[in-house]
Amino acid sequence: MVILEPAGRLVKRIKQIYDKDREGWRILAGLDGGGRLDLYIAYRNKLLWKLKSKPVNPFSYLSVGAEVRDLNYEIIEELLRTGRPFSFQALFPQNGVQSIVMLGLGRYIRDRKTPVSESEQRLDRILVEKVEELFSKMYPERKTPYV
């Protein structure tokens, strides 16, 4: 069963784990076939989360995420070895005044589109549907700007 969460809530859960153990974290990013950004957050080959993000403008994304439960970590390890280094920063609002800031160095998949495995395709379809549905609700005028 896939449990989707808004990115802010998911990142808050991830931060609670990070605050207890700041070692063993890795980030992998790449674009899917529709130009949406996939961000994988891995913790010590124990836990893996995926955020699916659609650009709203050059500085802002609409994101949803879920824990990945059935992905072969060997695939992620290979992509982390071969991916290109990139620096990232992201701001995840928590309420009217607080936000969680993520920043650091990760790896970027340039030569391959996400999802990264066959087993992840179901989760990816669900994330795509949800992020597109949210985008249509929040920005209906931008869903089909040219008729």
C-alpha positions in Angstrom: 0.0 0.0 0.0 1.3 3.4 -1.0 0.9 6.3 1.5 1.3 9.6 -0.2 2.1 12.7 1.8 2.5 16.4 1.1 6.3 17.1 0.8 6.3 19.3 3.9 4.9 16.6 6.2 7.2 13.9 4.7 10.3 16.1 5.1 9.3 16.7 8.7 9.2 13.0 9.4 12.6 12.6 7.6 14.1 15.4 9.7 13.0 13.7 12.9 15.2 10.7 11.9 18.0 13.0 10.7 18.0 14.8 14.0 18.7 11.5 15.8 21.5 10.4 13.3 23.1 12.8 10.9 25.3 10.2 9.2 24.6 8.0 6.3 22.3 10.3 4.3 22.4 10.6 0.5 20.4 12.4 -2.2 19.8 11.3 -5.7 17.9 13.5 -8.2 16.7 13.1 -11.8 14.0 14.1 -14.3 11.2 11.8 -15.3 9.9 11.6 -18.9 7.4 14.4 -18.2 10.0 16.9 -17.0 9.1 16.5 -13.3 11.9 16.3 -10.7 12.4 13.1 -8.7 14.3 13.5 -5.5 15.4 10.3 -3.7 16.4 10.6 0.0 18.3 7.6 1.3 19.2 6.8 4.8 21.9 4.0 5.5 20.3 1.6 3.0 17.5 1.2 5.5 15.0 3.8 4.4 14.3 5.5 1.1 11.8 8.2 0.2 10.9 9.7 -3.1 9.6 13.2 -3.7 7.9 14.0 -7.1 8.0 17.7 -7.9 6.4 19.7 -10.7 7.8 23.2 -11.3 5.3 26.1 -10.6 7.8 28.7 -11.6 11.6 28.9 -11.8 11.9 29.1 -8.0 9.0 27.0 -6.7 7.8 23.4 -7.0 4.7 21.6 -6.0 5.7 18.2 -4.4 4.3 15.0 -3.0 6.2 12.0 -1.7 6.1 8.6 -0.3 8.4 6.0 1.3 9.8 3.6 -1.2 9.4 0.0 0.1 10.3 -2.3 -2.7 13.3 -0.8 -4.5 16.6 -2.7 -5.0 19.2 -0.6 -3.2 21.9 -1.9 -5.5 20.4 0.2 -8.3 20.5 3.3 -6.1 24.1 2.5 -5.1 25.1 2.3 -8.7 23.4 5.6 -9.6 25.0 7.3 -6.6 28.4 6.2 -7.9 27.9 7.3 -11.4 25.7 10.3 -11.0 27.1 13.8 -11.3 27.6 15.9 -8.2 25.2 18.8 -7.7 24.4 21.1 -4.8 20.8 21.4 -3.7 18.7 23.6 -1.5 15.0 23.3 -0.8 12.6 25.0 1.6 9.6 23.1 2.9 7.1 25.3 4.8 5.7 23.8 7.9 3.2 26.5 9.0 2.8 30.2 8.7 6.3 31.0 10.2 8.4 27.8 10.3 10.1 26.0 7.4 12.6 23.1 7.1 15.6 23.9 4.9 17.4 21.1 3.2 20.8 21.8 1.6 23.9 19.8 0.7 25.5 17.8 -2.0 23.9 15.0 -3.9 24.1 13.1 -7.2 22.2 13.9 -10.3 21.2 11.3 -12.9 21.7 12.8 -16.3 21.9 9.9 -18.7 18.8 8.1 -17.5 15.2 9.0 -16.8 13.5 8.1 -13.6 11.9 5.9 -12.3 15.0 3.9 -11.7 13.5 0.4 -11.6 10.6 -1.7 -12.8 9.4 -2.2 -9.2 9.2 1.5 -8.7 6.9 2.2 -11.7 3.6 1.7 -9.8 4.7 4.2 -7.1 5.9 6.6 -9.8 2.5 6.5 -11.6 0.7 7.2 -8.3 3.0 10.2 -7.5 2.6 11.6 -11.1 -1.2 11.4 -10.9 -1.2 13.1 -7.5 1.2 15.9 -8.3 -0.7 16.6 -11.6 -4.0 16.5 -9.8 -2.8 19.0 -7.2 -1.3 21.2 -9.9 -4.6 21.3 -11.8 -6.5 22.2 -8.6 -4.1 24.9 -7.5 -3.3 26.4 -10.9 -6.2 25.5 -13.2 -5.4 28.4 -15.5 -1.9 27.0 -16.1 -2.9 23.4 -16.8 -3.8 24.2 -20.5 -2.7 27.8 -21.1 -2.9 27.5 -24.9 -6.1 26.5 -26.6 
